[in-house]
């Protein structure tokens, strides 16, 4: 079971002081959060991808590459990579490059974004959202698995004898999670390919989450990847903790009440009752998240949103320390109890290489350079 944190990279005023961090401060904070997650013994750091204020992570591979150079163990992922508005050729190249730089500590979660206008910003039509997700991912898979690709489709220009470089590290592409909150077609896409399904259920009741995960599991089995309980599932979550629950609620309430993502709506108590948001003691968080598998079965990845709504960096770092010291060790133990032996762990680069029969160098040695016509040195 993997545990980690994800960021949406919002630049939000602290409602208790009125101060808004600069973009530079917020970017530096995300790096500090990733390093703190590794120090706390967590497994994963993931970043969103957004191209509109008040968010800053418009270039996930740049951020994750910088973090890769300052960490040694942390799995680096995305909370969204926009498969609809990014060119799949660029995704293939960028994440293969990141995979090499990070020594394989990379996977990614594909999604369609948090705002409709992102489609015309990148020359796309939101009415094609699902079709773009399906077609672009089919091309992305081929770019990572075939040395030379000839392709034509509906939503981009054709490719003729195209090789995406660099090739995936050790000949094995990064593992892909398909993220969706409410779209059955994306759960079906994940199941069809035997990929992971991540339900970022931070705004939804567990009944909805359970239904989406159940659909994915049933379709996973239908497509011949194994029993439904072997499907690869991830969940989102949100917590804020203090030793006494009353103190946690009192401290977090002003941030919740005006947060751009959920403020000015249901009360904190109503939101906690109907979504996974848990504000209270570490034991309350343990109890709430240990019970998640009652609804979705044994799953592989749990990510927590910690650094949102204007919370100061020092508070976020305190929260990550509590998560690593008091919560995750207990959850690891409790969620391991009774877990069937045939239920897999979350895929890693090492496990994917082993499943592929071992590593191989995927470098494509072209017969001649396009510009100079020079042939490469013979391979020794």
C-alpha positions as CSV (number, residue, x, y, z in Angstrom):
1,X,0.0,0.0,0.0
2,X,1.4,3.4,-1.0
3,X,0.7,6.5,1.0
4,X,1.5,10.0,-0.2
5,X,0.5,13.6,-0.7
6,X,-0.6,15.6,-3.7
7,X,-0.8,19.3,-4.4
8,X,-3.0,21.3,-6.6
9,X,-0.6,24.3,-6.3
10,X,-3.2,26.9,-5.5
11,X,-2.0,30.4,-4.6
12,X,-4.5,31.3,-1.9
13,X,-4.6,34.0,0.7
14,X,-4.2,32.9,4.3
15,X,-7.5,34.1,5.7
16,X,-6.1,34.5,9.2
17,X,-3.4,37.0,8.1
18,X,-4.6,38.2,4.7
19,X,-1.2,37.4,3.2
20,X,-1.0,35.7,-0.2
21,X,2.2,34.0,-1.1
22,X,4.0,34.8,-4.3
23,X,4.2,32.3,-7.1
24,X,7.8,31.8,-6.4
25,X,7.1,31.1,-2.7
26,X,4.4,28.7,-3.6
27,X,6.6,26.7,-6.0
28,X,9.4,26.6,-3.4
29,X,6.8,25.4,-0.9
30,X,5.8,22.5,-3.1
31,X,9.4,21.4,-3.3
32,X,9.7,21.6,0.4
33,X,6.5,19.5,0.8
34,X,7.9,16.8,-1.4
35,X,11.1,16.6,0.5
36,X,9.2,16.5,3.8
37,X,7.1,13.7,2.5
38,X,10.1,11.6,1.8
39,X,11.6,12.5,5.2
40,X,8.4,11.4,6.8
41,X,8.5,8.0,5.3
42,X,5.7,8.6,2.7
43,X,5.8,6.9,-0.6
44,X,4.4,9.3,-3.2
45,X,4.4,13.0,-4.1
46,X,2.1,14.1,-6.9
47,X,1.4,17.4,-8.5
48,X,-1.5,18.7,-10.4
49,X,-1.3,20.4,-13.8
50,X,-3.2,23.7,-14.2
51,X,-2.9,26.6,-16.6
52,X,-5.0,29.2,-14.9
53,X,-4.7,31.4,-11.8
54,X,-4.7,30.8,-8.9
55,X,-2.7,27.7,-9.7
56,X,1.0,27.5,-10.5
57,X,2.0,23.9,-11.5
58,X,1.7,24.4,-15.3
59,X,4.8,22.3,-15.9
60,X,4.7,19.1,-13.9
61,X,7.8,17.5,-15.4
62,X,9.9,20.6,-14.6
63,X,8.8,20.5,-11.0
64,X,9.1,16.7,-10.6
65,X,12.5,16.7,-12.3
66,X,13.8,19.3,-9.8
67,X,12.4,17.2,-6.9
68,X,13.9,14.0,-8.4
69,X,17.3,15.6,-8.0
70,X,16.7,16.2,-4.3
71,X,15.1,12.9,-3.3
72,X,16.2,9.3,-3.5
73,X,13.2,7.1,-2.7
74,X,10.0,9.1,-3.3
75,X,7.7,8.0,-6.2
76,X,7.0,11.0,-8.3
77,X,3.6,11.3,-9.9
78,X,1.0,13.7,-11.2
79,X,-2.4,14.3,-9.7
80,X,-3.4,15.3,-13.3
81,X,-1.6,15.2,-16.6
82,X,-4.0,16.7,-19.2
83,X,-4.3,14.0,-21.8
84,X,-7.0,16.0,-23.6
85,X,-5.1,19.3,-24.3
86,X,-1.5,18.2,-24.2
87,X,0.0,16.7,-27.4
88,X,0.5,12.9,-26.6
89,X,3.8,13.2,-28.5
90,X,5.0,15.7,-25.9
91,X,3.7,13.7,-23.0
92,X,5.6,10.6,-24.3
93,X,8.8,12.6,-24.6
94,X,8.5,14.6,-21.4
95,X,7.7,11.7,-19.1
96,X,10.2,9.3,-20.6
97,X,12.9,12.0,-20.0
98,X,11.7,12.4,-16.4
99,X,11.7,8.7,-16.0
100,X,15.4,8.6,-17.0
101,X,16.3,11.5,-14.7
102,X,14.4,10.0,-11.8
103,X,15.8,6.5,-12.2
104,X,12.3,5.1,-12.8
105,X,10.6,6.7,-9.8
106,X,7.8,8.1,-12.1
107,X,4.2,7.4,-12.9
108,X,1.5,9.6,-14.0
109,X,-2.3,10.1,-13.7
110,X,-4.2,11.2,-16.8
111,X,-7.1,13.5,-16.5
112,X,-9.2,16.2,-18.2
113,X,-8.5,19.2,-16.0
114,X,-10.4,21.4,-13.6
115,X,-11.7,24.1,-15.9
116,X,-13.5,24.2,-19.2
117,X,-11.6,27.1,-20.8
118,X,-8.4,25.1,-20.8
119,X,-9.6,23.4,-24.0
120,X,-9.7,26.5,-26.2
121,X,-6.5,27.8,-24.6
122,X,-4.8,24.8,-26.3
123,X,-6.9,24.8,-29.5
124,X,-9.3,22.0,-28.4
125,X,-13.1,21.8,-28.0
126,X,-14.5,20.7,-24.6
127,X,-17.2,18.8,-26.4
128,X,-14.5,16.4,-27.6
129,X,-13.2,15.9,-24.1
130,X,-13.8,12.1,-23.7
131,X,-12.9,11.4,-27.4
132,X,-9.7,13.3,-26.9
133,X,-8.9,11.3,-23.8
134,X,-9.5,8.0,-25.6
135,X,-7.7,8.9,-28.9
136,X,-4.7,10.6,-27.3
137,X,-4.1,7.8,-24.9
138,X,-4.2,5.2,-27.6
139,X,-1.5,7.1,-29.4
140,X,0.6,7.7,-26.2
141,X,0.7,3.9,-25.6
142,X,1.9,3.3,-29.1
143,X,4.6,6.0,-28.8
144,X,6.0,4.3,-25.7
145,X,5.8,0.7,-27.0
146,X,6.7,1.0,-30.7
147,X,10.0,2.3,-31.9
148,X,8.5,3.7,-35.2
149,X,4.9,4.8,-35.3
150,X,2.7,5.5,-38.3
151,X,-0.6,7.0,-37.1
152,X,-3.6,9.0,-38.2
153,X,-6.6,10.1,-36.1
154,X,-9.3,12.7,-35.7
155,X,-7.7,15.3,-33.3
156,X,-4.1,15.8,-34.4
157,X,-2.1,15.7,-37.6
158,X,-0.9,12.2,-38.7
159,X,2.5,10.8,-37.8
160,X,4.7,9.1,-40.4
161,X,7.7,7.0,-39.3
162,X,7.9,8.8,-36.0
163,X,10.2,7.8,-33.1
164,X,9.5,9.3,-29.7
165,X,12.8,10.0,-27.9
166,X,14.1,9.2,-25.4
167,X,12.7,5.7,-25.3
168,X,11.3,4.6,-22.0
169,X,13.8,3.7,-19.3
170,X,14.8,0.0,-19.5
171,X,12.2,-0.4,-22.3
172,X,9.3,-0.1,-19.9
173,X,6.9,2.9,-20.0
174,X,5.8,4.6,-16.8
175,X,2.7,3.2,-15.1
176,X,-0.4,5.1,-15.9
177,X,-3.4,5.8,-13.6
178,X,-6.6,7.2,-15.2
179,X,-8.1,9.8,-12.9
180,X,-11.8,10.5,-13.0
181,X,-14.4,11.6,-10.5
182,X,-17.6,11.0,-12.4
183,X,-17.0,9.7,-16.0
184,X,-17.7,6.0,-16.5
185,X,-15.9,6.1,-19.9
186,X,-12.6,6.8,-18.1
187,X,-13.1,3.9,-15.7
188,X,-13.8,1.7,-18.7
189,X,-10.6,3.0,-20.4
190,X,-8.5,2.2,-17.4
191,X,-10.0,-1.3,-17.2
192,X,-9.6,-2.0,-20.9
193,X,-5.9,-1.4,-20.8
194,X,-5.2,-2.9,-17.5
195,X,-4.1,0.4,-16.1
196,X,-4.8,2.0,-12.7
197,X,-7.9,3.9,-11.8
198,X,-7.6,6.8,-9.4
199,X,-10.8,8.2,-7.9
200,X,-10.0,11.6,-6.4
201,X,-13.0,11.6,-4.2
202,X,-12.3,14.7,-2.2
203,X,-15.7,16.3,-3.0
204,X,-17.9,13.2,-3.2
205,X,-19.7,10.8,-0.9
206,X,-18.3,7.3,-0.6
207,X,-21.4,5.8,-2.2
208,X,-20.4,7.5,-5.5
209,X,-16.8,6.5,-5.1
210,X,-17.7,2.9,-4.4
211,X,-19.9,2.7,-7.5
212,X,-17.1,4.1,-9.8
213,X,-14.5,1.8,-8.4
214,X,-16.9,-1.2,-8.6
215,X,-17.5,-0.4,-12.3
216,X,-13.8,-0.3,-12.9
217,X,-13.2,-3.6,-11.1
218,X,-16.0,-5.4,-13.0
219,X,-14.7,-4.2,-16.3
220,X,-11.1,-5.1,-15.4
221,X,-12.2,-8.6,-14.9
222,X,-14.4,-8.5,-18.0
223,X,-11.3,-7.6,-20.1
224,X,-9.3,-10.5,-18.8
225,X,-6.8,-8.9,-16.5
226,X,-7.7,-11.1,-13.6
227,X,-10.2,-11.1,-10.7
228,X,-11.9,-7.9,-9.9
229,X,-10.0,-7.6,-6.6
230,X,-6.7,-7.5,-8.4
231,X,-7.5,-4.2,-10.2
232,X,-5.2,-1.2,-9.3
233,X,-7.1,1.4,-7.3
234,X,-6.1,4.7,-5.8
235,X,-8.1,7.2,-3.7
236,X,-7.8,10.9,-2.8
237,X,-8.3,12.3,0.6
238,X,-8.1,15.4,2.8
239,X,-7.1,15.7,6.5
240,X,-6.2,18.2,9.1
241,X,-5.0,17.0,12.5
242,X,-4.3,18.1,16.0
243,X,-4.1,16.0,19.2
244,X,-7.5,17.3,20.2
245,X,-10.2,17.2,17.6
246,X,-11.7,20.5,18.9
247,X,-8.5,22.3,18.3
248,X,-8.2,20.9,14.7
249,X,-11.7,22.1,13.9
250,X,-11.1,25.5,15.3
251,X,-7.8,26.0,13.5
252,X,-9.0,24.7,10.2
253,X,-12.4,26.3,10.0
254,X,-11.4,29.8,8.8
255,X,-9.4,28.1,6.0
256,X,-12.3,25.9,5.0
257,X,-14.9,28.7,5.1
258,X,-13.3,30.8,2.4
259,X,-11.3,28.3,0.4
260,X,-11.9,28.7,-3.4
261,X,-12.4,25.0,-3.9
262,X,-15.1,24.5,-1.3
263,X,-15.7,27.6,0.7
264,X,-19.0,29.6,0.9
265,X,-21.0,26.4,0.6
266,X,-21.8,23.5,3.0
267,X,-20.5,23.9,6.6
268,X,-17.3,22.2,7.6
269,X,-19.4,19.6,9.6
270,X,-21.6,18.9,6.6
271,X,-18.6,18.5,4.3
272,X,-16.9,16.1,6.7
273,X,-20.1,14.1,7.0
274,X,-20.5,13.6,3.2
275,X,-16.8,13.5,1.9
276,X,-13.5,12.0,3.1
277,X,-12.4,15.3,4.5
278,X,-11.5,14.5,8.1
279,X,-10.6,17.3,10.6
280,X,-9.8,15.9,14.0
281,X,-7.3,13.8,15.9
282,X,-4.9,11.4,14.3
283,X,-7.0,8.5,15.6
284,X,-10.1,9.9,13.8
285,X,-8.1,10.0,10.6
286,X,-6.9,6.4,11.1
287,X,-10.5,5.2,11.8
288,X,-11.9,7.0,8.8
289,X,-9.3,5.9,6.2
290,X,-9.0,2.3,7.5
291,X,-12.7,2.0,6.8
292,X,-12.3,3.0,3.1
293,X,-11.6,-0.6,2.0
294,X,-15.1,-1.5,3.4
295,X,-16.4,0.5,0.5
296,X,-13.9,0.0,-2.3
297,X,-12.0,-3.2,-1.3
298,X,-8.3,-3.6,-0.9
299,X,-6.6,-0.8,-2.8
300,X,-3.1,0.3,-3.7
301,X,-2.6,4.0,-3.2
302,X,-3.9,6.7,-0.9
303,X,-3.0,10.3,-1.5
304,X,-3.8,13.2,0.8
305,X,-4.3,16.9,-0.1
306,X,-2.5,18.8,2.6
307,X,-1.3,22.2,1.3
308,X,-4.5,24.0,0.1
309,X,-6.8,26.8,1.1
310,X,-4.0,29.1,2.2
311,X,-2.5,27.0,4.9
312,X,1.0,28.3,5.8
313,X,3.9,26.1,4.8
314,X,5.0,25.5,8.4
315,X,1.5,24.1,9.2
316,X,1.6,21.9,6.2
317,X,5.0,20.5,7.2
318,X,3.6,19.8,10.7
319,X,0.7,17.9,9.2
320,X,3.0,15.8,7.0
321,X,5.1,14.9,10.1
322,X,1.9,13.9,11.9
323,X,0.8,11.8,8.9
324,X,4.2,10.1,8.7
325,X,4.7,9.5,12.5
326,X,1.2,8.8,13.8
327,X,-1.2,7.9,11.0
328,X,0.5,6.1,8.1
329,X,2.3,3.4,10.2
330,X,-1.0,2.4,11.8
331,X,-2.9,2.5,8.4
332,X,-0.1,0.3,6.8
333,X,-0.6,-2.3,9.5
334,X,-4.4,-2.2,9.6
335,X,-4.8,-2.3,5.8
336,X,-2.4,-5.2,5.6
337,X,-4.4,-7.3,8.0
338,X,-6.7,-9.7,6.0
339,X,-5.4,-8.5,2.7
340,X,-5.4,-11.5,0.3
341,X,-2.0,-12.6,-0.9
342,X,-3.1,-12.3,-4.6
343,X,-4.0,-8.6,-4.3
344,X,-1.0,-6.8,-5.9
345,X,0.9,-3.8,-4.6
346,X,1.0,-0.6,-6.6
347,X,3.2,-1.1,-9.7
348,X,6.7,0.4,-9.5
349,X,9.4,0.6,-12.2
350,X,11.1,-2.4,-10.7
351,X,8.0,-4.5,-10.7
352,X,7.1,-3.5,-14.3
353,X,10.7,-4.4,-15.4
354,X,10.4,-7.8,-13.8
355,X,7.0,-8.4,-15.3
356,X,8.5,-7.6,-18.7
357,X,11.2,-10.2,-18.3
358,X,14.0,-7.8,-17.4
359,X,15.4,-4.5,-18.6
360,X,16.6,-3.7,-22.0
361,X,18.1,-0.6,-23.6
362,X,15.4,0.8,-25.9
363,X,17.7,3.3,-27.6
364,X,16.9,3.7,-31.3
365,X,20.1,4.1,-33.3
366,X,19.0,5.9,-36.5
367,X,20.9,5.0,-39.7
368,X,21.7,8.7,-40.3
369,X,21.2,12.1,-38.9
370,X,18.4,14.1,-40.6
371,X,20.5,17.3,-40.7
372,X,24.0,16.2,-41.5
373,X,23.5,12.7,-42.9
374,X,26.2,11.4,-40.6
375,X,25.9,7.9,-39.4
376,X,26.3,7.2,-35.7
377,X,29.3,5.4,-34.2
378,X,28.9,1.6,-34.3
379,X,27.6,0.2,-31.0
380,X,30.3,-1.7,-29.1
